[in-house]
Amino acid sequence: MEREPGFVVVQHVAGEGPGLIGVLARQRGLALDLRRMDLGEALPDVGAVAALVILGGPMGAYEAVAHPHLLEEQRLLEEAVEQGLPVLGICLGSQLLAAALGARVYPGPEPEIGVFEVKLTEDGADDPLLGPAGPKFSAFHWHGDTFELPPGAVHLASTRAYRHQAFRVGDRAWGLQFHIELDQALAREWAAVLPRGASPSEPQRAAIEKIGRGVLNRFFELTRRRPG
C-alpha cells in the first residue's frame, strides 16, 4: 500500500533537532518524517511530501562541495515551491530556500548570535504567519550568513544587523533566518555550545517559545488546507 505524503523535516546536525516543531506535531497527533542528513539518510521525492521544513546547521548554503546534500535539498525545495506545498526554512533552511529560488547567499557583516529584536515590515504585518506576532518581537539568532531576496519574494522582517530576516514566496513558502523552534529542552542543549552570554534567560526563552508556538501552529493549520 502506497504511503500518504508526509510532514517532512530535514535535520543537518545532531544538536539542531525539531524542538518545538516536534512537540506541537505530537500534540496534534502528527508523525514527522524526520530525515537526518548528518546520518546519511536520503531525502524523499517531492511526491512523498505534504509539507516541508528545513532546519538549521553550521554549514553554509554555498558549501555543497563539502556537503553534497545541500544541492539535493535545494532541488527538493524548488520542486516543493513549484507544486505549492507548505514550506518553512529556518536559519540555514531559509538560506537554502533563497538559494533554491535563485538568490545569492553569502557571509554577513557579523555573527548574529543571541536574542535580538525582529521588526516586521509593512508586508510582514499583513503576513498570515508572522503578522499576528508583530509588529516586533524577540527571537533567537545563531548565524553568520545572509541572503538576497529571491525574485518575487516578499520581504517580511529585519533586525539591526541583518535586513533580510524573513521572506515569503507565493502564499505557502517562508524563509526565517531566526529560530522559532526553541523550546526548553533545545535551549538546554544549545547552552552547552553557545558563546558565553548568548543563551537566552528563562523569561526570554519562554517569550520566544510563545512566539514560536503561534507561528508554528499557524503553519500547521496551513498544511491542513489545500492551495487555491
Buried (B, 14 or more C-beta within 10 A) or exposed (E): EEEEBBBBBBBBBEBBBBBBBBBBBEEBEBEBBBBBBBEEEEBBEBEBBBBBBBBBBBBBBBEBEEBEBBBBBBEBBBBBBEEBBBBBBBBBBBBBBBBBBEBEBEEBEEBBBBBBEBBBBEBBBEBBBBBEBBBBBBBBBBBBBBBBBBEEBBBBBBBEBBEBBBBBBBBBBBBBBBBBBBBBEBBEBBEEEBEEEBBBEEEBBEBBBEBBBBBBBBBBEBBEEEEE
